Amino acid sequence: MLLVKQRLFLLFVLAAFVVGSAHAGAAEDLKAYVDQNTQRLVEKLNAERGLYDEDPEAFYASMDESLRDFVDFRRIAARVMGRYARQTTPEQRNEFVVKFKRSLFDSYAKALVEADKFSIEVKEAVINPQDAGRASVQMEVISASGTRYPVTYSMYKNGDGQWMMENVIVEGVNIGLAFRDRFAQEMEEHRGQVQVVIDGWGDAVKSLNLDKEVDKS
């Protein structure tokens, strides 16, 4: 049972980073647009399960193509680095964006393709009353057994007025914050050697054990 839950959780983390862009401002329009793109993603993932074993690089390229216009990985990566981003060069920041994206796929792709089929139900979209350029989308990921897991997407409008995903909360665990805490821990352990932390980021993500954090929440 624990192994099943771990696989499902890893699946949710990856799926959570796959939210479509939206141009509509109203909450109902945003909800409908996110739902449309999310269902397309679920169909795509289920259709390409076999590609991971046949050609992992092709699977990665396919997912990257699907995500690049929907998820602001650069914004997310910058937040993960936090205050340490000021210590990096532009080249190191670019490198970390690539490492960050790849670490997600490398860590969670196997769990994704091995997990039972799932569905996602978009429940509600709420525009921030203090800032019309920010919103949250409440969802439920439904496992093959019928268990429901609450997921919240944090979204913002970029300079082009396009909705992009910038964070996700799974069963009360703030994923972006968990990654940021891990980056800070790595910086302390490696005495501020940011390049060492960037180089080893994939292993750091694998050892994060976010599924255990969900069990404690």
Salt bridges, closest charged atoms under 4 A:
GLU48 OE2 - LYS44 NZ 3.15
GLU57 OE2 - ARG102 NH2 2.63
ASP64 OD2 - ARG68 NH2 3.33
ASP64 OD1 - LYS101 NZ 2.94
ASP106 OD1 - ARG102 NE 2.99
GLU114 OE1 - ARG7 NH2 3.31
GLU114 OE2 - LYS110 NZ 2.71
GLU121 OE2 - LYS123 NZ 3.05
GLU121 OE1 - ARG148 NH1 3.15
ASP131 OD2 - ARG134 NE 3.70
GLU140 OE1 - ARG148 NH1 2.54
GLU166 OE1 - ARG75 NE 2.64
GLU166 OE1 - ARG79 NH2 3.12
GLU166 OE2 - ARG134 NH1 2.62
GLU186 OE2 - ARG182 NH2 3.24
GLU186 OE1 - HIS190 NE2 3.51
GLU213 OE2 - LYS216 NZ 3.19
ASP215 OD1 - LYS5 NZ 3.20
